Amino acid sequence: MVNFTWHFKPLKCIGFCLILRLRLGGVWVKQLFLDIQQLITLEAAAKKQGRQIREEDLSVISDGAFLVSEEGRILWTGARKEALKNYSGPDFKMVSLGAQTVLPAFLECHTHSLFAGERFEEFELRLTGVSYEEISRRGGGIQSTVNATRQASSEELKKLLQKRIQNFRKQGVGVVEVKSGYGLSLKEELRLLEVIRSLKDPLVVPTFLGPHSASPETPNLDEYMEDLIRKGLPEVSKRSLAHRVDIFIEKGFFTLEQAERYFKAATDMGFQVAAHVEQLSRQGGADLARKFKALSVDHCVNLSDEDIQELSNSSTTSVLLPSADLYLNVDYPPARKLIDQGARVALSTDFNPGSSPSQSLELCSLLARLKMKMTLPEIFSAWTVGAAFALGLEKDRGNLEVGKFADFQVWDKPWSSFFYNFEEIHPRDLYLSGKSVAIS
Ligand SMILES: [Zn+2]
């Protein structure tokens, strides 16, 4: 009896470990990634919490290497020579990347990727001078996207979303945030969040954006907000469909007073908050959201000097979305003032069918350089450290340092050549948690 127990225990342990290891995707040993001309860890940028980034904050390691655990976390970073001295032998799998540059994977922290239908016809109308009100009257605008999205089956929506996520991944993006917001009734908004969940992709972050616009069934914004607070938020929480909420604060959309009620209810229920603020006019949304410790305030085109000062001293990240400003032909956010005063900024495409029908990180980054005078190191930090903070993921992701997940992209060009030619950008390889992901 004693002997049986003695033999059985190790067997049970071996079986358990086997299952555990297989679950982790068949990575059996620690991986040592090496042969990297420039390993960009952004370690100093992360230490500075993404604020006032200089070139040295990229923390470039020449002829770099890094060690990744079976669970996909970074155990060590440094020079190749050092690595070979300390980490060779049967416990380590050498992976020669033969790369010019290795960067942290980008994070896309603000997208409306879940919709059906396109809006190219109204784009032409808008360019020929037809007003947004007139376009809405003719059945265009957000309402046309809501109609198309409601008519699409969950399976169709899932396929569209998968394709768009893959388009981001092809550009070196790991984490992708996806908002609801084209359902605009409780039932439809919840269905959209269920579609996001059905992807079963741990790097897709869902955000509840019930208050995106008026609901067709409840056109009174106060009543719709009441519904969202009394029924929507509790249901999202109960079903664990999202742990983040967002709102569109703008003239003709949701007011400051409605936003305050929403933030109060949401934070009481433990949701993280983000908000679309000061895009077309200054409503005071950035100030309000900051007071509720919002993870991010997004757009930020019409900030006052006081707003900039307050944001610079806060933990809230300013997410800048210049592709939307290009499409709407409006001003660009005051990136220089924000950065120079110490605010943390992130960049995002704001991908949506109306005001930013582009998934291009290249376009967004070129605008950041040309129109917002951001430097390349600031742009790299904005897509990585800044975006990780905007999503509350900064402890696990956003740069390549010990303890964080090994989410990285492999390039055959130097970092200084990024966001220069206007062309689609594609890394050679993308790894998430130390595992190669198909991106071609
Ligand atoms: Zn948006």
Boltz pocket constraint, residues with backbone or C-beta under 6 A from the ligand:
constraints:
  - pocket:
      binder: B
      contacts: [[A, 110], [A, 112], [A, 276], [A, 350]]
      max_distance: 6.0
